[in-house]
Amino acid sequence: MAGGKIRKEKPSRGGGNHYQGGVTFHKSKGQHILKNPLLVDSIVQKAGIKSTDVILEIGPGTGNLTKKLLEAGKRVVAVELDSRMVLELQRRFQGTPFSNKLQIIQGDVLKTDLPYFDICVANIPYQISSPLTFKLLSHRPAFRCAVIMFQREFAMRLVAQPGQNLYCRLSVNTQLLARISHLLKVGKNNFRPPPKVDSSVVRIEPRKPLPPVDFKEWDGLIRLCFNRKNKTLGSIFRQKSVLSMLEKNYKTLQALQKSLNGASDDSHMVGEVAALGDGGEDISMDVEDDRDDDMEIEDADGGGEVSEFKKKVLDVLKQGDFEEKRSSKLTQTDFLYLLSLFNKAGIHFS
């Protein structure tokens, strides 16, 4: 459980609310507390916490994981939205040797300016998975690693590889920014109250330094490619709407005589990285489209100028041997190469 949107709780019809130490947990707020002490120990062990580490915990709840983090690290910064949980944390650790090592920030983690931390360990509300992941990856200075509990399908999208069914825009964007590994699967019965789905613990290690790419350009290309991830790129880039958008960008840049150098400076990087997580629902953000390629509406070869631009776009695809390839099977290196080819031809996505 952690910061996120709070919806009005409807009256329970028996068994809807769960308790620990007199505190009621609400599923609608993503409040699912880890109750298995062996699992808590395993998460802390896999995080590789040093005694000098400042640890960020998101959604500490009643403090089961917090206590283990306080034992392992130098200090814990806990971000909690629910004022009842904040009071419970304060009561639990008041008068103990840990009281001076715990800093509690009450608020929505997505709207909170996070302080410095070395490592993040969290069991979060699943509805904020995507924006939180990219908020963390845009944090500066970069942390060493994050060990986070996600809904299992979201976690498997994070680690999915080219050609796998769950490989999507989320996979490509997160793997551009970080090394991600799946640590362990967690059954729903390890929580109180149990969620409807299984979970997974994932380790995220930010890449240092970040790849030299303009993140607005990257995001524009990746959104376009994964809108129909199983179509050939030749089919995608023949669409009238795509050609029209790219040609408008092309003419605007020519008129303004601007040239994009391909690398974002640090002053804009944080917002651009965080924006990579904008995609609606975490799990349903990339719906596989199985319609045939020949269903695509292609640009009519009527006007000379439009046809010239279309030829320019398709020439880029042919140059990199991308015309018959599909986004669902392209690697990070492939996308970076494709973006560089388009940009060198004066074709931009932002």
MARBATI-842177 format. One line per 3 residues: their letters; for each residue x, z, y of N, C-alpha, C. Coordinates in steps of 0.2 Angstrom, whole numbers, plus 2048, in hexadecimal, padded with zeros to 3 digits. Layout:
BEGIN
a) X,Z,Y,X,Z,Y,X,Z,Y ~ ...
***
This chain:
BEGIN
mag) 804,800,7FA,800,800,800,804,800,806 ~ 802,7FD,80C,806,7FC,812,802,7FA,817 ~ 805,7F8,81D,801,7F6,823,7FE,7EF,821
gki) 7F8,7EE,825,7F5,7E8,824,7EE,7E9,827 ~ 7EA,7E4,826,7E3,7E5,829,7DF,7EA,825 ~ 7DB,7EE,829,7D7,7F3,826,7D0,7F0,827
rke) 7CC,7F0,821,7C5,7EE,821,7C1,7F4,820 ~ 7BB,7F4,823,7B6,7FA,822,7B5,7FB,81B ~ 7B6,801,819,7B4,803,812,7AD,804,811
kps) 7AA,800,80C,7A3,801,80A,7A3,807,806 ~ 79D,80A,806,79C,810,802,79D,80F,7FB ~ 7A0,813,7F8,7A2,812,7F1,79C,814,7EC
rgg) 79B,810,7E7,796,811,7E2,798,814,7DC ~ 79D,819,7DD,79F,81C,7D7,7A5,819,7D4 ~ 7AB,81D,7D4,7B1,81A,7D1,7B5,815,7D6
gnh) 7B2,814,7DC,7B6,80F,7E0,7BC,812,7E3 ~ 7BC,818,7E5,7C1,81C,7E8,7C5,820,7E3 ~ 7CC,820,7E4,7D0,824,7E0,7D4,829,7E4
yqg) 7D6,82F,7E1,7D9,834,7E5,7E0,836,7E2 ~ 7E4,839,7E7,7EA,83C,7E5,7EC,841,7EA ~ 7EC,848,7E8,7ED,84D,7ED,7E8,84E,7F2
gvt) 7E2,84C,7F1,7DC,84C,7F5,7DC,846,7FA ~ 7E0,841,7F9,7E0,83B,7FD,7DC,835,7F9 ~ 7D7,832,7FD,7D3,82D,7FA,7D7,826,7FB
fhk) 7D7,822,7F6,7DB,81C,7F6,7D5,816,7F7 ~ 7D6,811,7FB,7D1,80C,7FC,7D4,805,7FA ~ 7D1,802,7F5,7D4,7FC,7F2,7D4,7F6,7F8
skg) 7CF,7F7,7FC,7CE,7F2,802,7D4,7F2,806 ~ 7D7,7F7,807,7DD,7F8,80B,7E4,7F7,807 ~ 7E3,7F5,801,7E9,7F3,7FD,7EC,7F9,7FB
qhi) 7E9,7FF,7FA,7EC,805,7F8,7EC,806,7F1 ~ 7F1,804,7ED,7F2,805,7E6,7F9,809,7E5 ~ 7F8,80F,7E3,7FE,813,7E3,802,813,7DC
lkn) 808,812,7DC,80C,812,7D6,80B,819,7D3 ~ 809,81A,7CD,808,821,7CA,80D,822,7C4 ~ 811,81C,7C2,815,81D,7BC,81C,81F,7BF
pll) 81F,825,7BD,825,827,7C0,82B,823,7BD ~ 82A,821,7B7,830,81D,7B4,831,816,7B8 ~ 82B,813,7BA,82B,80D,7BE,82E,80E,7C4
vds) 82C,814,7C8,82F,815,7CE,837,816,7CE ~ 839,819,7C8,840,81A,7C7,844,813,7C6 ~ 840,80F,7C2,843,808,7C1,844,804,7C7
ivq) 83F,804,7CC,83F,801,7D2,845,803,7D6 ~ 846,80A,7D7,84B,80C,7DB,852,80B,7D8 ~ 852,80B,7D1,859,809,7CE,85B,802,7CF
kag) 856,7FD,7CF,857,7F6,7CF,858,7F4,7D7 ~ 856,7F9,7DB,858,7F7,7E2,85F,7F8,7E4 ~ 863,7FC,7E0,86A,7FC,7E1,86B,800,7E8
iks) 868,805,7E9,868,809,7F0,86F,80D,7F0 ~ 872,80D,7F6,878,811,7F7,876,817,7FB ~ 87B,81C,7FA,879,822,7FE,87A,822,805
tdv) 87C,81C,808,87D,81B,80F,877,816,812 ~ 873,814,80D,86E,810,80F,868,813,813 ~ 866,80F,818,85F,810,81C,85A,80C,818
ile) 855,80F,816,850,80B,811,84A,80A,815 ~ 847,804,815,840,803,818,83B,803,812 ~ 836,808,813,831,808,80E,82A,806,812
igp) 827,801,80F,821,7FF,812,81B,801,80E ~ 816,805,811,811,807,80D,813,80D,808 ~ 815,812,80B,818,818,806,812,81C,803
gtg) 80C,81B,805,806,81F,802,807,826,802 ~ 807,829,7FC,808,830,7FC,80F,833,7FB ~ 813,82E,7FA,81A,82F,7FA,81E,830,7F3
nlt) 81B,82D,7EE,81E,82D,7E7,824,829,7E7 ~ 824,823,7EA,82A,81F,7EA,82F,822,7F0 ~ 82C,825,7F5,830,827,7FB,835,82D,7F9
kkl) 832,831,7F4,837,837,7F2,83D,834,7EF ~ 83C,82F,7EA,842,82D,7E7,847,829,7EC ~ 844,826,7F1,848,822,7F5,84C,827,7FA
lea) 849,82D,7FC,84C,832,7FF,852,835,7FC ~ 851,835,7F5,856,838,7F1,85C,833,7F0 ~ 85B,82D,7F1,860,828,7EF,864,826,7F6
gkr) 860,825,7FB,864,823,801,865,828,807 ~ 867,825,80C,869,829,812,863,82B,816 ~ 85E,826,817,858,827,81B,853,822,819
vva) 84D,824,81A,847,820,818,843,81F,81E ~ 841,819,820,83D,817,825,836,815,822 ~ 831,818,823,82B,817,81F,826,814,824
vel) 823,80E,823,81E,80B,827,817,80C,824 ~ 812,810,827,80C,811,824,806,810,829 ~ 801,80C,827,7FC,80B,82B,7F6,811,82B
dsr) 7F5,814,826,7F0,818,825,7F2,81F,827 ~ 7EF,822,82C,7F0,829,82F,7F0,82E,82A ~ 7EB,82D,825,7EA,833,820,7F1,833,81B
mvl) 7F4,82D,81A,7FA,82D,816,800,830,81A ~ 800,82E,820,805,831,824,805,839,824 ~ 7FF,83B,825,7FF,843,824,801,845,81E
elq) 7FF,842,818,801,844,812,808,844,811 ~ 80B,83F,813,813,83E,813,816,844,817 ~ 813,845,81D,816,84B,821,816,851,81D
rrf) 810,852,81A,80F,859,816,813,859,810 ~ 814,854,80D,818,854,807,81F,855,808 ~ 822,853,80D,829,854,80E,82B,859,813
qgt) 826,85C,817,828,861,81C,82B,867,818 ~ 830,869,81B,833,86F,819,838,86E,813 ~ 839,868,811,83D,866,80B,844,863,80E
pfs) 849,863,80A,84F,860,80C,84F,859,80F ~ 849,855,80D,848,84E,80F,845,84D,816 ~ 842,852,819,83E,852,81F,842,84E,824
nkl) 849,84F,825,84D,84C,82A,84F,845,828 ~ 84E,843,822,850,83D,820,84A,838,820 ~ 844,83A,822,83F,836,822,83C,834,829
qii) 83C,82E,82A,838,82C,831,832,828,82F ~ 82C,82A,832,826,827,830,824,823,837 ~ 822,81D,836,820,819,83B,818,817,839
qgd) 814,819,83D,80D,818,83C,80B,811,83F ~ 808,80C,83B,806,806,83E,806,800,839 ~ 804,7FB,83C,804,7F4,838,80B,7F2,837
vlk) 80D,7F1,831,814,7EF,830,815,7E8,833 ~ 810,7E4,833,810,7DD,836,811,7DC,83D ~ 80F,7E2,841,80F,7E2,848,814,7E7,84B
tdl) 818,7EA,846,81D,7EF,848,824,7EC,848 ~ 827,7EE,84E,82F,7EC,84E,832,7F1,84A ~ 835,7EE,845,839,7F2,83F,840,7F4,842
pyf) 842,7FA,840,849,7FC,842,84E,7F9,83D ~ 854,7FB,83E,859,7F9,83A,858,7FC,833 ~ 859,7F8,82E,859,7FB,827,85E,7F7,822
dic) 860,7FA,81D,865,7F6,819,861,7F3,813 ~ 85C,7F6,811,858,7F4,80B,851,7F6,80C ~ 84D,7F2,809,845,7F3,809,843,7F4,802
van) 83F,7F9,801,83C,7FA,7FA,834,7FB,7FC ~ 830,7F8,7F9,829,7F8,7FB,824,7F6,7F5 ~ 81E,7F9,7F5,818,7F8,7F1,813,7F6,7F7
ipy) 812,7F0,7F8,80E,7ED,7FE,807,7EB,7FC ~ 802,7EB,801,7FC,7E8,800,7FD,7E0,7FF ~ 7FA,7DE,7FA,7FB,7D7,7F8,7F9,7D2,7FD
qis) 7F4,7D4,801,7F1,7CF,806,7F6,7CD,80C ~ 7FC,7D1,80C,801,7D0,812,807,7CD,80F ~ 807,7CB,809,80D,7CA,805,811,7C4,809
spl) 80E,7BF,80B,812,7B9,80E,814,7BB,815 ~ 810,7BD,819,813,7BE,820,818,7C4,820 ~ 817,7C9,81C,81C,7CE,81B,823,7CC,819
tfk) 823,7C8,814,829,7C5,811,82D,7C1,817 ~ 82A,7BD,81A,82D,7B9,820,82F,7BE,826 ~ 82B,7C3,827,82D,7C8,82C,833,7CB,82A
lls) 834,7CD,824,83A,7D0,822,840,7CB,822 ~ 83F,7C5,820,844,7C0,820,846,7BE,827 ~ 842,7BF,82C,844,7BE,833,847,7C4,836
hrp) 847,7C9,833,84A,7CF,836,851,7CF,837 ~ 854,7D1,83D,85B,7D1,83F,85D,7D8,842 ~ 863,7DB,83F,867,7D8,83B,864,7D7,834
afr) 867,7D2,830,864,7D1,829,865,7D7,825 ~ 861,7D9,820,862,7DF,81C,865,7DC,815 ~ 867,7E1,811,86B,7DF,80B,866,7DC,806
cav) 861,7E0,804,85C,7DD,800,855,7E1,800 ~ 850,7DE,7FD,84A,7E1,7FD,847,7E1,7F6 ~ 844,7E6,7F4,841,7E6,7ED,83A,7E8,7EE
imf) 836,7E3,7ED,82F,7E4,7EF,82A,7E2,7E9 ~ 824,7E6,7E9,81F,7E5,7E4,81A,7E0,7E7 ~ 819,7DA,7E3,814,7D5,7E5,80F,7D4,7E0
qre) 80A,7D1,7E2,805,7CE,7DD,809,7CA,7D8 ~ 808,7CA,7D2,80C,7C6,7CD,80D,7BE,7CF ~ 807,7BB,7D0,807,7B4,7D2,80B,7B3,7D8
fam) 80A,7B7,7DD,80E,7B6,7E3,816,7B6,7E2 ~ 817,7BB,7DE,81E,7BC,7DC,821,7B6,7D8 ~ 81D,7B3,7D4,81F,7AE,7D0,820,7A7,7D4
rlv) 81C,7A7,7D9,81D,7A2,7DE,824,7A2,7E2 ~ 825,7A8,7E3,82C,7AA,7E7,832,7A7,7E3 ~ 831,7A8,7DC,837,7A6,7D8,837,7A0,7D5
aqp) 831,79C,7D6,830,796,7D2,835,791,7D4 ~ 837,78C,7CF,83C,787,7D0,838,780,7D0 ~ 83C,77B,7D2,839,774,7D2,837,772,7CC
gqn) 831,76F,7CB,82E,76D,7C5,829,772,7C2 ~ 82A,778,7C4,825,77D,7C1,81E,77D,7C5 ~ 819,77F,7C2,812,77E,7C5,811,782,7CB
lyc) 814,788,7CB,813,78C,7D1,818,78B,7D7 ~ 81D,786,7D6,821,784,7DB,81D,781,7E1 ~ 81F,784,7E7,81A,782,7ED,81E,783,7F4
rls) 81B,783,7F9,81E,784,800,821,78B,800 ~ 81D,790,7FE,820,796,7FE,827,797,7FA ~ 827,794,7F4,82D,794,7F0,833,791,7F4
vnt) 832,78B,7F7,837,787,7FB,839,78B,801 ~ 835,78E,805,837,791,80B,83A,798,80A ~ 838,79C,805,83B,7A2,804,842,7A1,801
qll) 843,79C,7FC,849,79B,7F9,84E,798,7FE ~ 84C,795,803,850,792,808,854,798,80C ~ 850,79E,80D,852,7A3,811,855,7A9,80D
ari) 854,7A9,806,856,7AF,802,857,7AD,7FB ~ 85B,7B1,7F7,85C,7B1,7F0,856,7B5,7ED ~ 852,7B3,7E9,84D,7B7,7E6,84D,7B7,7DF
shl) 84C,7BD,7DC,84C,7BE,7D5,846,7C3,7D3 ~ 844,7C1,7CD,83E,7C5,7CA,841,7CB,7C6 ~ 83F,7D1,7C8,842,7D7,7C4,83E,7D9,7BE
lkv) 837,7DB,7C0,833,7DD,7BA,82C,7DC,7BB ~ 828,7DB,7B6,821,7DB,7B6,81E,7E2,7B6 ~ 819,7E3,7BA,815,7E9,7BA,80E,7E8,7B9
gkn) 80C,7EC,7B3,805,7EB,7B2,800,7EF,7B6 ~ 7FA,7ED,7B7,7F5,7F0,7BC,7F4,7F8,7BB ~ 7F5,7FA,7B4,7F4,801,7B3,7F9,806,7B5
nfr) 7FE,803,7B8,803,808,7BB,801,80A,7C2 ~ 7FB,808,7C5,7F9,80A,7CB,7F3,80E,7CB ~ 7F2,812,7D0,7EC,815,7D1,7E9,814,7D8
ppp) 7E3,811,7D9,7DF,80E,7D4,7E2,807,7D2 ~ 7E1,805,7CC,7E4,7FF,7C9,7E1,7F9,7CD ~ 7E6,7F4,7CF,7E3,7EE,7D2,7E1,7E9,7CD
kvd) 7DE,7E3,7CF,7DB,7DF,7CA,7E0,7DA,7C7 ~ 7E6,7DA,7C9,7EB,7D6,7C7,7F2,7D9,7C5 ~ 7F6,7D6,7C1,7FD,7D9,7C0,801,7D8,7C6
ssv) 807,7DB,7C6,80B,7DB,7CB,812,7D9,7C9 ~ 817,7D8,7CD,81E,7D7,7CC,822,7D9,7D1 ~ 828,7DC,7CF,82D,7DE,7D4,832,7D9,7D5
vri) 834,7D7,7DB,838,7D1,7DD,83E,7D4,7E1 ~ 844,7D1,7E0,849,7D3,7E5,84B,7CD,7E9 ~ 84B,7CE,7F0,84C,7C9,7F5,853,7CB,7F8
epr) 858,7C6,7F8,85E,7C7,7FC,85F,7C2,801 ~ 85E,7C3,808,85F,7BE,80D,866,7BA,80C ~ 865,7B4,80E,86B,7B0,80E,86F,7B1,814
kpl) 876,7B2,814,87A,7B3,81A,880,7AF,819 ~ 881,7AA,81E,87C,7A9,824,876,7A4,821 ~ 871,7A4,825,86B,79F,824,86E,798,824
ppv) 86B,793,820,86D,78C,820,86C,789,827 ~ 870,785,829,870,782,830,86A,77D,830 ~ 864,77F,831,85E,77B,831,859,77D,837
dfk) 856,778,83A,851,779,83F,84B,77B,83B ~ 849,782,83C,843,784,838,83D,781,839 ~ 83C,77F,840,835,77C,842,835,775,83E
ewd) 83B,771,83E,83B,76B,83B,83A,76C,833 ~ 83D,770,830,83D,772,829,836,773,827 ~ 832,778,82B,82B,77A,82A,827,774,82A
gli) 828,76F,82F,824,769,830,824,765,82A ~ 82A,764,827,82B,75F,822,828,763,81B ~ 82A,769,81A,828,76C,814,820,76D,814
rlc) 81D,76E,819,815,76E,819,813,768,817 ~ 816,762,81A,813,75C,819,814,75A,811 ~ 81A,75B,80F,81B,75A,808,817,75D,803
fnr) 816,764,804,812,768,7FF,80B,768,801 ~ 808,764,806,801,763,806,7FE,760,800 ~ 802,75B,7FD,801,758,7F7,807,757,7F3
knk) 809,75D,7F0,80F,75E,7ED,811,759,7E7 ~ 80B,757,7E4,80C,753,7DE,80B,74B,7DF ~ 80B,74A,7E6,80B,742,7E8,812,740,7E9
tlg) 813,73A,7E8,81A,737,7EA,81B,738,7F1 ~ 821,739,7F3,822,739,7FB,820,732,7FE ~ 821,72D,7FA,81F,726,7FD,818,726,7FE
sif) 814,729,7FA,80D,729,7FB,80B,72E,801 ~ 80E,734,802,80D,738,807,80E,735,80E ~ 814,732,80E,817,730,815,813,729,816
rqk) 80F,726,812,80B,720,814,805,722,817 ~ 803,728,817,7FC,72A,819,7FC,729,821 ~ 7F6,726,823,7F5,725,82A,7F6,72B,82F
svl) 7F4,730,82D,7F4,736,831,7FB,739,831 ~ 7FF,738,82C,806,73A,82C,80A,735,830 ~ 809,72F,830,80D,72A,834,80B,72B,83B
sml) 805,72C,83D,803,72D,844,806,733,847 ~ 807,739,843,80A,73F,846,811,73E,847 ~ 814,73B,842,81C,73A,842,81D,735,848
ekn) 819,730,849,81B,72B,84E,81A,72E,855 ~ 815,732,856,813,736,85C,81A,73A,85E ~ 81C,73E,859,822,742,85A,828,73D,85C
ykt) 829,738,859,82E,733,85A,82E,730,861 ~ 828,72E,863,827,72B,86A,828,731,86F ~ 826,737,86E,827,73C,873,82E,73E,874
lqa) 832,73E,86E,839,740,86F,83D,73B,872 ~ 83B,734,871,83E,72F,874,83D,72F,87B ~ 837,730,87D,835,730,884,838,736,888
lqk) 839,73B,885,83C,741,888,844,741,888 ~ 846,73C,884,84D,73B,882,850,742,880 ~ 84D,745,87B,84F,74B,878,852,74A,871
sln) 857,74E,86F,85A,74D,869,85A,754,866 ~ 857,755,860,858,75B,85C,85E,75C,858 ~ 862,761,859,868,762,856,868,765,84F
gas) 862,767,84C,861,769,845,862,770,844 ~ 865,774,849,866,77B,847,863,77F,84D ~ 85F,784,84B,85C,789,84F,860,78E,852
dds) 860,790,858,864,795,85A,861,79C,859 ~ 865,7A1,859,862,7A8,857,85C,7AA,85B ~ 85C,7A8,862,856,7AA,866,850,7A8,864
hmv) 84F,7A2,860,849,7A0,85E,848,7A1,856 ~ 84E,7A2,853,84E,7A2,84B,849,7A7,849 ~ 848,7AD,84B,844,7B2,849,83D,7B0,848
gev) 83A,7AD,84E,833,7AB,84E,832,7A5,849 ~ 837,7A1,849,836,79B,844,836,79D,83D ~ 83B,7A1,83B,83B,7A3,834,834,7A7,832
aal) 832,7AB,837,82C,7AF,835,826,7AA,835 ~ 826,7A4,838,821,79F,838,820,79C,831 ~ 826,79C,82E,826,799,827,820,79C,822
gdg) 81F,7A2,824,81A,7A6,820,813,7A4,821 ~ 811,7A0,827,80A,79F,829,807,79A,824 ~ 803,79C,820,800,797,81B,7F9,799,818
ged) 7F6,79E,81C,7EF,7A0,819,7F0,7A5,814 ~ 7EC,7A4,80F,7EC,7A9,809,7F2,7A9,805 ~ 7F5,7AE,803,7FB,7AF,800,7FB,7AB,7F9
ism) 7F6,7AC,7F5,7F6,7A9,7EF,7F4,7A1,7EF ~ 7EF,7A0,7F3,7EC,79A,7F3,7EE,795,7F8 ~ 7F4,796,7FB,7F7,792,800,7F9,78B,7FE
dve) 7FA,78A,7F8,7FD,784,7F6,7F8,782,7F0 ~ 7F3,77E,7F1,7EF,77C,7EB,7F1,776,7E9 ~ 7F2,776,7E2,7F5,76F,7DF,7EF,76A,7DF
ddr) 7F1,764,7E1,7ED,75E,7E2,7EF,759,7DC ~ 7EA,758,7D8,7EB,754,7D2,7E8,74D,7D3 ~ 7E6,74B,7D9,7E3,744,7DA,7E9,73F,7D9
ddd) 7E7,739,7D7,7EC,734,7D6,7EF,731,7DC ~ 7F5,72F,7DC,7F8,72C,7E2,7F5,727,7E5 ~ 7F1,723,7E1,7EE,71D,7E4,7E8,71E,7E8
mei) 7E6,725,7E8,7E0,727,7EC,7E2,728,7F4 ~ 7E9,728,7F5,7EB,728,7FC,7E9,723,800 ~ 7E7,724,807,7E6,71F,80B,7EC,71D,80F
eda) 7EE,717,80E,7F4,714,811,7F3,711,818 ~ 7F8,711,81C,7F8,70E,823,7F7,706,822 ~ 7F2,704,826,7F1,6FC,826,7F7,6F9,82A
dgg) 7FA,6F4,827,7FF,6F1,82A,7FD,6EC,82F ~ 7F9,6EE,834,7F6,6EA,839,7FB,6E9,83F ~ 7FC,6EF,843,800,6EE,849,807,6EE,848
gev) 80B,6EA,84C,812,6E9,84A,816,6F0,84B ~ 814,6F3,851,818,6F9,853,817,6FF,84D ~ 811,700,84B,810,705,846,813,703,83F
sef) 813,6FC,83E,816,6FA,838,81E,6FB,838 ~ 821,6FA,83E,828,6FB,83E,829,703,83D ~ 825,707,840,827,70E,83F,826,710,838
kkk) 820,70D,835,81F,70F,82E,825,70C,829 ~ 828,707,82B,82E,704,827,834,709,829 ~ 834,70C,82F,83A,710,830,839,716,82C
vld) 833,719,82B,832,71F,827,834,71E,820 ~ 831,718,81D,832,716,816,839,715,814 ~ 83D,712,819,844,710,819,848,717,818
vlk) 846,71C,81B,849,723,81A,848,725,813 ~ 842,725,810,841,727,80A,845,723,805 ~ 845,71C,806,849,718,801,851,719,802
qgd) 853,71B,808,85A,71C,808,85C,722,804 ~ 858,727,804,85A,72D,800,857,72D,7F9 ~ 854,728,7F7,851,727,7F0,84B,72C,7EF
fee) 847,72D,7F5,842,732,7F4,83B,72F,7F3 ~ 83A,728,7F4,833,725,7F4,82F,727,7EE ~ 832,727,7E8,82E,729,7E2,82F,730,7E0
krs) 832,734,7E4,833,73B,7E2,82D,73F,7E4 ~ 82C,745,7E1,826,749,7E3,829,750,7E5 ~ 826,753,7EA,828,759,7ED,828,75F,7E8
skl) 824,75F,7E3,824,764,7DE,82A,764,7DA ~ 82E,75F,7DA,834,75F,7D6,83B,75F,7DA ~ 83A,75F,7E1,840,75F,7E5,843,766,7E6
tqt) 84A,766,7E7,84D,76C,7E8,84E,76D,7EF ~ 851,773,7F1,853,775,7F8,858,770,7FB ~ 85C,76E,7F7,861,769,7F9,85E,762,7FB
dfl) 859,760,7F6,856,75A,7F7,852,75A,7FE ~ 84E,75F,7FF,84A,760,806,84F,760,80C ~ 855,764,80B,859,764,811,85C,75D,812
yll) 85E,759,80D,860,752,80E,85B,74E,811 ~ 855,74E,80E,84F,74A,811,84E,74B,818 ~ 84E,752,81A,84D,753,821,853,750,825
slf) 859,751,823,85F,74E,827,85E,747,828 ~ 85C,743,823,85B,73C,823,855,73A,828 ~ 850,73E,828,84B,73C,82D,84D,73E,834
nka) 850,743,835,853,745,83C,858,740,83E ~ 85C,73E,83A,861,739,83C,85E,732,83E ~ 858,731,83B,854,72B,83D,850,72C,843
gih) 850,732,846,84C,733,84C,845,736,84A ~ 844,737,844,83D,739,842,83D,741,841 ~ 838,744,845,838,74B,845,831,74E,843
fs) 831,754,841,82B,757,83E,828,75D,843 ~ 82B,75E,849,829,763,84D,829,761,854
***
